[in-house]
């Protein structure tokens, strides 16, 4: 016969929003920068004058559905 073993878990506590907000803002800014370089760089609003960024993110551009040529 199998015996049940009682497992106690520590009480969970919520994280205050003031602790999450800076990290959420950082992740948001990094996501916007990533989408910019994957989808818009080397276009009309290009920040860099060479094709290195375009070639580096070329396959990610296709995977995300951005037209690039």
N, C-alpha and C positions, 0 to 999 in steps of 0.2 A: 504494500500500500504506500502511495506517495504522500509525503508530508509537506504541507505548505509552509514556506519560510516567509516570515514577515520581513519586508524590506522597508526601511524608513528612508525617505528622501528629505533633504534639507528644504526648508520653506523657501520658496522663490520670492524674490523681491523685484519690484519694477525699477527700471533705470530712469532717473529723472530726465525730462526733455532737455534741460540745460546741459546735461552731459552728452546727449546724443547730437544736439544741434550742430556743434562745430564739426564733428565727424561727417554728418550728413551733408553739410555745406561743402566740405572738402571733396567728398565723393561726387557730389553734383558738379563741381567745377572740373574735376578730372574727367568726368564723363563727357562734359561739353567739349573739353579740349580734345578728347579722343575722337568724338564724332566729327569735330571740325577737321582734324588732320586726316581722318579716313574718308570723309565725304566732300569736303569743300576745298581743301588745300590744292593748289595748282589751278585754281579757277580764277574768276574775276577778282576775288578778294585774297589773292595769294600773299602770304607773308614772306615766303622764301622764294628765291628766283631760280632755283635749280629743280631738277626732276627727281631728286633722291627720295623725298617724302612720298611722292606719287608712286615710285617703283616699290618702295618699302611696304606700302599699304595697299598695293594693287589688288591682291586676292581678297583682302578684307573688304575692299570697296565692292567687288563683285558679290561677295557673300552677303553683304548688307543691302544690296540692291541699288547702289549708287551707280549711275552711268559714268564711265570715265574715258571712253573713246568712241 
